[in-house]
């Protein structure tokens, strides 16, 4: 983690959704010194936002029946200052807010189909 990291941002998105990138999870304000998250808990210091299901927190993969498997991108960003986001941000809002604030990042991609 870069030494000047103010917070960590966690984003899970599905770019294969029929209506454009779908936000499954957004957490801001994660403590950069945290070393893990116990199952079923919120990341330390983190604030979970509404996802595109209209729920707060994580909502798992649910590609429409008949679709090819979807990719799910879990991204962690070390940022130099808190993100300025609208009340109900979508994935594009988050990516715009990250511009110029990102110090480092990592991505894990999973696939899921019905």
N, C-alpha and C positions, 0 to 999 in steps of 0.2 A: 504494500500500500504506500503510495507516495506520501512523504512526510507532511505535505501541506494539504492533505485531504480533510475537508470540513465535514463531509458526510458521504455515505454510500447510497446509491439509488439502485433498486432492483426493478426490472421490467420483464414481464413475460408477454409475448405477443405472437399472434398467428398471422403471418403474411399471406396465407393461402385461403383465408376466409372469403366467401363469395362477394361480400360488399366492401372489400378492402381490409387492411390490417386491423385485426381485432385484439383489443387489450384485455388480457386475462388477469394481470396482476401488476400493480404499481405500488412500490413502497419507497418513500423518501425519508431522509433524516436518520438513516441507519448509522449507528455508532461505528466509526472506522476501526476501532480497536476490538470490536466483537470478533470472536473466533468461530462462531457457529450459532445455529438456532435450533433449540429443541423442537422436535416434531409437535405440530399443533400450536406453536407459539408464534407471536409476532417477532420479527427481528428486533434486537435491542435498540431502543431509541426510535424505532421506525414508526412512520405514520402510513397506514394502509389507505388507499384511495378507492373510489368507485371504479369498477371495471366496466367493460362494455356489456355485461349482463345486468348492470345497474346495482350490483352488490358490492359491498366493501370487502376487500381481501381477495384471496385467490379463488378462482373458479377454473376447474380443470378442463382438459380438452374435450370438445364436443363437436367434431365436424359433422355437417349435415349428412344424413343417410345417403349413400350412393356416391358421395364425394371420394376422390382419391385420398390417401392419407395426407394429413396436414403436418407442416413443420411448426414446432413451437420453440421460439427463441427465448432463452432465459439469459438476460444480460445484466451484468453488474457494472456500475460506473462509479469510479472515485471522482468526486467533484470538489472544486475549490470553494464553492459557496452554495447555499441552498437554492434550489430551483424556484423560479417564479412561474407558477402554473395557474391556469383558470380553475374555477371551482370543480368542474367535471372534465378533466383533461382526457383527450384521446391520445393514441400512440404518436400521431404527428405533433401534437402540442408538446409532448415529452421530448421528442427528438429536437424540436426547435429550441426548447429551454436548455438542453444540454450543450448546444453550440457555444463554444468559447469557455465552457466551465469544466469540461471533461479533462481529467488528468491521466486516467488509465481506464481500461475496460477489459472485460472478459465475456465470452459468449459460450453457452452450451445449447446445442440444438437437439431436440427430440422429435420423433415422428409418432403419430397416432392415427389410426383409422378404425372404422367400424367393420 
